Amino acid sequence: VSLIMAAVAIVYLYVQQQQQIGVGSTKAQIAANAIKTAADNLYAQGPGAKSQITVVFPDNYIAEQSSLSYSRILLRISMPQQGTTDIVAFTRGNISGTLPSAGGNRVLSLELLSTGVVNVTSS
């Protein structure tokens, strides 16, 4: 009986870990797509257009390895026992700026500059 209980506990922990991995990567994909959509909307409005969005970055988000450059939004997340994985989205035009320094609910300000680049700042 105790052997069966131990096996059930191990399986439970494995399933729980896999669900957390899935939730983290899903949150990162939603975050990248939210930034992409907001940036693309600004391109349609023209220079000077501004927007603020609230984005949820997952707890396993690695800020120092994530970036905004050219038309790429790169969110790197840690994957237990698997290293890291990249979540990527591409905007219609160039994007630059800073992403949040940690996971959680974050407010991002976006502005389409006269140069045609969407600048992102995190508060």
C-alpha positions as CSV (number, residue, x, y, z in Angstrom):
1,V,0.0,0.0,0.0
2,S,2.8,2.5,0.9
3,L,4.5,1.7,-2.4
4,I,1.3,2.5,-4.3
5,M,0.9,5.8,-2.3
6,A,4.5,6.7,-3.2
7,A,3.9,6.0,-6.9
8,V,0.8,8.1,-6.9
9,A,2.6,11.0,-5.2
10,I,5.4,10.9,-7.8
11,V,2.9,10.9,-10.6
12,Y,0.9,13.7,-9.0
13,L,4.1,15.9,-8.7
14,Y,5.1,15.2,-12.3
15,V,1.7,16.1,-13.6
16,Q,1.6,19.3,-11.5
17,Q,5.0,20.3,-12.8
18,Q,4.0,19.8,-16.4
19,Q,0.8,21.9,-15.9
20,Q,2.9,24.7,-14.4
21,I,5.2,24.6,-17.4
22,G,2.2,24.8,-19.7
23,V,0.7,27.7,-17.8
24,G,4.1,29.6,-17.9
25,S,4.5,29.2,-21.7
26,T,0.9,30.1,-22.3
27,K,1.2,33.3,-20.3
28,A,4.3,34.2,-22.1
29,Q,2.7,33.6,-25.5
30,I,-0.3,35.8,-24.4
31,A,2.0,38.5,-23.2
32,A,4.0,38.5,-26.5
33,N,0.8,38.6,-28.6
34,A,-0.6,41.4,-26.5
35,I,2.5,43.6,-27.1
36,K,2.4,42.7,-30.8
37,T,-1.2,43.6,-31.2
38,A,-0.8,46.9,-29.3
39,A,2.3,47.8,-31.5
40,D,0.5,46.8,-34.7
41,N,-2.4,49.0,-33.8
42,L,-0.1,52.0,-33.3
43,Y,1.4,51.5,-36.7
44,A,-2.1,51.8,-38.2
45,Q,-2.6,55.1,-36.3
46,G,0.6,56.8,-37.3
47,P,3.4,58.7,-35.6
48,G,2.6,60.0,-32.1
49,A,0.1,57.3,-31.4
50,K,0.3,56.0,-27.8
51,S,-1.1,53.1,-25.9
52,Q,-1.0,51.6,-22.4
53,I,-1.6,47.9,-21.8
54,T,-1.5,45.6,-18.8
55,V,0.4,42.4,-19.5
56,V,0.8,39.4,-17.2
57,F,4.4,38.0,-17.5
58,P,4.8,34.5,-16.1
59,D,6.8,33.8,-12.9
60,N,9.4,31.9,-15.0
61,Y,10.0,34.9,-17.3
62,I,13.8,35.7,-17.6
63,A,13.9,39.4,-18.0
64,E,17.6,39.8,-18.6
65,Q,17.4,37.4,-21.6
66,S,14.3,38.8,-23.1
67,S,14.3,41.7,-25.6
68,L,12.5,43.9,-28.2
69,S,14.5,44.4,-31.4
70,Y,13.8,45.1,-35.1
71,S,10.3,43.5,-35.4
72,R,10.9,40.8,-32.8
73,I,9.4,40.4,-29.3
74,L,11.5,37.7,-27.5
75,L,10.3,36.5,-24.1
76,R,12.6,33.8,-22.7
77,I,11.2,31.6,-19.9
78,S,12.8,28.9,-17.8
79,M,11.6,25.4,-18.1
80,P,12.4,23.1,-15.1
81,Q,14.6,20.2,-16.2
82,Q,14.5,21.5,-19.8
83,G,16.6,24.7,-19.6
84,T,14.9,27.7,-21.3
85,T,12.6,28.3,-24.2
86,D,11.9,31.3,-26.3
87,I,8.4,32.7,-27.0
88,V,8.5,35.0,-30.0
89,A,6.1,37.3,-31.8
90,F,6.8,39.6,-34.8
91,T,5.3,43.1,-35.3
92,R,4.6,44.8,-38.6
93,G,7.4,47.3,-38.0
94,N,10.3,47.9,-35.7
95,I,10.0,47.8,-32.0
96,S,12.4,48.8,-29.2
97,G,12.5,49.7,-25.6
98,T,12.5,47.9,-22.3
99,L,10.6,45.0,-20.9
100,P,9.7,44.5,-17.2
101,S,12.5,43.4,-14.9
102,A,10.3,40.6,-13.3
103,G,7.2,38.6,-13.9
104,G,3.7,39.5,-12.7
105,N,1.1,42.1,-13.8
106,R,3.0,44.9,-15.6
107,V,1.8,48.2,-17.3
108,L,3.6,48.9,-20.6
109,S,3.5,52.2,-22.4
110,L,3.9,52.1,-26.1
111,E,4.4,55.0,-28.5
112,L,5.0,55.2,-32.2
113,L,7.9,57.5,-32.7
114,S,8.4,59.8,-35.7
115,T,11.1,57.3,-36.8
116,G,8.5,54.7,-37.3
117,V,9.7,52.6,-34.3
118,V,7.3,51.6,-31.5
119,N,9.0,52.4,-28.2
120,V,8.0,50.3,-25.2
121,T,8.6,51.3,-21.6
122,S,7.6,49.4,-18.5
123,S,6.4,51.0,-15.3
